[in-house]
Amino acid sequence: MSILGRRFASHIIEYPGNIFAASWVLVPQWNIYGAEKGYNHVLESFREVEKKFPDGAFHVGEFCSVSCKNTLHIVSKLAKDLRTRSQREIVDYPTLLPVANWNEFFKVALSPEYYGTIPNFFMTARPGSIWKRLFPNESLHFIYANHSFMPLSKMRVADDTIWPTFSEDPQVINELKETAIKDLDTLLTLRHAELKKGGRFCFDVLLECKVPKESPWKQLNEVVQSFVDSGRIKKEERDKLALRNFERNDEIINTVLSRHEKNFRVVVKERMTSRFPAWSEYEKDKDANKLAKNYTDWLKEWTALAILNTLSATRPQEERNKIVSDIYAELQARCSKYPIPLDVNLYDFIVEKI
């Protein structure tokens, strides 16, 4: 029976909202490139808000991304820009889960590349979930997030794909749509309470797009399914696997924004397409193996742990590691046969509290 013909699993995976930042093995330049594309709008808003609140410390919420370096890159640039005009105190609040490796985070964040050389700059960790209150009422002037809200708070497992956002099951589609609306609504409600009046919130969300079957996302699904078919991954293990990114659409976004039109003024609402920079290298050297490795390494960074955690704890650790390693080796081999550009569609938003 085809994977589309089997019973759909009902398992729900809860996602608390921030990433376990144990280490940064690979930080794709693609992510920094995507953040940079919207930087001018962010900088303009940052300067406008700073002028509105000229006195006292300037408080910034930094909602960390998967690698954390997206937000570190942009917020440190904003802080350095402010230093060209003023020596006022800046207080930055990076947000990750309590289980994150905060020692490692601060070692990176306070390096000269980011905040280490900025005078009168203070950083206070804010452990917690983005789907809950994080800050006191009207305590922040500015909030910046990049690639921080790609997942949903909970993800329904789909039997037809390890990526529920690509599922063709109507029940999965409807449940994810309801969750996506609820999450975005909650996100704006919480941040509205935490911002000062006139403060701004900068964030992006993943938009739906046509994904060809040769894409690394769909190839990874096929590889995992082949491991299920061969018995290397058990069905009960596969039934717990749901990779977390979710592609929203205009209907979801406009529904939520209309609910908050009395709370927020939309300053920027801009579609953006980000293409993986490795493709431009491929167009020059035609090295399909190098392109496939770039794609696979990037995907492995933020999906491998989810796959590893679905494998039974009763398996020897060496066996679990070998299965995951073999999955990505096979993915790289398949991707090398189908070199294609890899695009992601995003919506960039900046909203101001009314």
URPECOR-V481194 format. One record per pair of residues at least 12 apart in sequence whose C-alpha atoms are under 8 Angstrom apart, sorted by sequence separation. I is the first residue (numbers start at 1). J is the second residue. D is the distance in whole Angstrom. If there is no record, write none. Layout:
I J D
I J D
This chain:
279 291 7
308 320 7
62 75 7
278 291 6
308 321 7
158 172 7
157 172 8
156 172 7
278 294 7
308 324 6
307 324 7
156 175 7
156 176 7
304 324 7
155 176 7
131 153 7
154 179 7
153 179 7
152 179 7
152 180 6
300 328 7
92 121 8
94 123 7
98 127 5
58 88 7
60 90 8
62 92 7
64 94 6
90 120 7
91 121 6
92 122 6
93 123 6
94 124 7
95 125 6
96 126 7
97 127 5
98 128 6
153 183 7
57 88 6
58 89 6
59 90 6
60 91 6
61 92 6
62 93 6
63 94 6
64 95 6
89 120 5
90 121 5
91 122 5
92 123 5
93 124 5
94 125 5
95 126 5
96 127 5
97 128 5
152 183 7
46 78 7
56 88 7
57 89 5
58 90 5
59 91 5
60 92 5
61 93 5
62 94 5
63 95 5
64 96 6
87 119 8
88 120 7
89 121 6
90 122 6
91 123 6
92 124 6
93 125 6
94 126 6
95 127 6
96 128 6
97 129 6
296 328 7
56 89 7
57 90 6
58 91 6
59 92 6
60 93 6
61 94 6
62 95 6
63 96 7
87 120 7
89 122 8
91 124 7
93 126 6
95 128 7
96 129 7
57 91 7
59 93 8
61 95 8
95 129 8
35 70 6
39 74 7
43 78 7
47 82 8
83 118 8
95 130 8
296 331 7
296 332 6
32 69 8
72 109 7
77 114 8
295 332 8
32 70 6
36 74 8
76 114 5
80 118 7
209 247 8
31 70 6
35 74 7
76 115 6
79 118 8
208 247 5
293 332 6
27 67 6
206 246 7
207 247 5
208 248 6
292 332 5
32 73 7
73 114 7
206 247 5
207 248 5
208 249 6
292 333 7
27 69 7
72 114 6
205 247 8
206 248 6
207 249 6
24 67 6
205 248 7
289 332 8
292 335 5
289 333 8
292 336 5
19 64 8
21 66 8
291 336 7
18 64 7
19 65 7
21 67 7
18 65 7
19 66 6
21 68 8
289 336 5
292 339 7
18 66 8
288 336 5
291 339 7
288 337 7
288 339 6
131 183 7
142 195 7
140 194 6
141 195 6
149 203 8
163 217 8
131 186 7
138 193 6
139 194 6
140 195 5
141 196 6
148 203 8
149 204 7
150 205 6
131 187 6
137 193 5
138 194 5
139 195 6
140 196 6
146 202 8
147 203 8
148 204 8
149 205 6
150 206 6
130 187 7
133 190 6
136 193 8
137 194 5
138 195 5
139 196 6
141 198 8
142 199 6
143 200 6
144 201 6
145 202 6
146 203 6
147 204 6
132 190 7
133 191 8
136 194 6
137 195 7
138 196 4
141 199 5
142 200 5
143 201 5
144 202 5
145 203 5
146 204 6
147 205 7
163 221 7
131 190 8
135 194 6
137 196 8
138 197 7
140 199 7
141 200 7
142 201 6
143 202 6
144 203 6
145 204 7
162 221 6
134 194 8
161 221 6
243 303 7
279 340 8
279 341 6
243 306 7
279 342 7
241 306 7
276 341 7
241 307 7
275 341 7
276 342 6
63 130 8
275 342 6
276 343 6
180 248 7
275 343 4
75 144 7
184 253 8
241 310 6
274 343 6
275 344 6
240 310 6
273 343 7
274 344 5
181 252 6
185 256 6
192 263 7
273 344 6
274 345 6
180 252 7
181 253 8
184 256 7
188 260 8
192 264 8
238 310 7
273 345 5
274 346 8
71 144 7
237 310 5
272 345 6
273 346 6
71 145 6
181 255 8
185 259 8
237 311 6
271 345 7
272 346 5
21 96 8
71 146 6
177 252 7
181 256 6
237 312 7
271 346 6
272 347 6
20 96 7
70 146 6
271 347 5
272 348 7
18 95 8
19 96 6
20 97 7
70 147 8
270 347 6
271 348 6
18 96 5
19 97 7
22 100 6
23 101 8
164 242 6
233 311 7
269 347 7
270 348 5
18 97 5
20 99 7
21 100 5
22 101 5
61 140 7
162 241 6
163 242 6
164 243 7
216 295 7
269 348 6
270 349 7
17 97 8
20 100 5
21 101 6
59 139 7
60 140 6
63 143 7
65 145 7
159 239 7
162 242 5
163 243 5
164 244 8
165 245 7
216 296 7
268 348 7
269 349 5
19 100 7
20 101 7
21 102 8
23 104 7
59 140 5
60 141 6
61 142 6
62 143 6
63 144 6
64 145 7
65 146 6
66 147 7
162 243 6
163 244 7
165 246 5
268 349 5
269 350 7
22 104 7
58 140 8
59 141 5
60 142 5
61 143 4
62 144 5
63 145 5
64 146 7
65 147 5
66 148 7
157 239 7
163 245 8
164 246 8
165 247 6
267 349 7
268 350 5
21 104 8
58 141 7
59 142 7
60 143 6
61 144 6
62 145 6
63 146 7
65 148 5
157 240 7
216 299 8
266 349 8
267 350 5
268 351 7
21 105 7
60 144 8
64 148 6
157 241 6
158 242 7
266 350 6
267 351 5
63 148 7
157 242 5
266 351 5
267 352 7
156 242 7
265 351 6
266 352 6
155 242 7
264 351 6
265 352 5
53 141 8
264 352 5
265 353 6
155 244 6
264 353 5
265 354 6
263 353 6
264 354 5
50 141 8
232 323 7
263 354 5
49 141 7
152 244 7
262 354 7
49 142 7
151 244 5
152 245 7
150 244 8
151 245 4
152 246 7
150 245 5
151 246 6
46 142 7
150 246 6
150 247 8
227 327 8
224 327 7
223 327 6
220 327 8
223 330 7
220 328 8
223 331 7
18 128 8
18 129 6
35 146 7
220 331 6
17 129 5
18 130 7
219 331 7
16 129 6
17 130 5
16 130 8
17 131 6
16 131 7
216 331 7
219 334 7
219 335 7
216 335 6
215 335 8
214 335 7
214 338 6
215 340 7
214 340 8
215 342 7
18 148 7
17 149 8
17 151 8
17 152 8
209 344 8
15 151 8
17 153 6
209 345 7
15 152 7
16 153 6
207 344 8
208 345 7
15 153 5
16 154 8
206 344 8
207 345 5
14 153 6
15 154 5
206 345 6
207 346 5
14 154 4
15 155 7
206 346 5
207 347 7
13 154 5
14 155 6
205 346 6
206 347 7
12 154 7
13 155 5
204 346 7
205 347 5
12 155 6
13 156 6
204 347 5
205 348 7
12 156 5
13 157 7
204 348 4
11 156 6
12 157 6
203 348 6
204 349 6
10 156 7
11 157 6
52 198 8
202 348 8
203 349 5
10 157 6
202 349 6
203 350 7
9 157 6
10 158 8
201 349 8
202 350 4
9 158 6
49 198 7
201 350 6
202 351 7
8 158 6
9 159 6
49 199 6
200 350 7
201 351 5
8 159 5
49 200 7
200 351 6
201 352 6
7 159 7
8 160 7
200 352 4
6 159 7
199 352 6
200 353 6
6 160 8
46 200 8
198 352 6
199 353 6
4 159 7
45 200 7
197 352 8
198 353 5
3 159 7
4 160 5
197 353 5
198 354 6
3 160 5
196 353 7
197 354 6
195 353 7
42 202 7
8 169 8
192 353 6
13 240 8
41 268 8
11 239 7
11 240 6
13 242 7
9 239 6
66 302 7
34 274 6
33 274 8
30 274 8
30 275 7
30 276 5
30 277 6
29 277 7
28 298 6
26 297 8
27 298 8
26 298 7
26 301 7
25 301 8
45 350 8
42 350 8
38 348 7
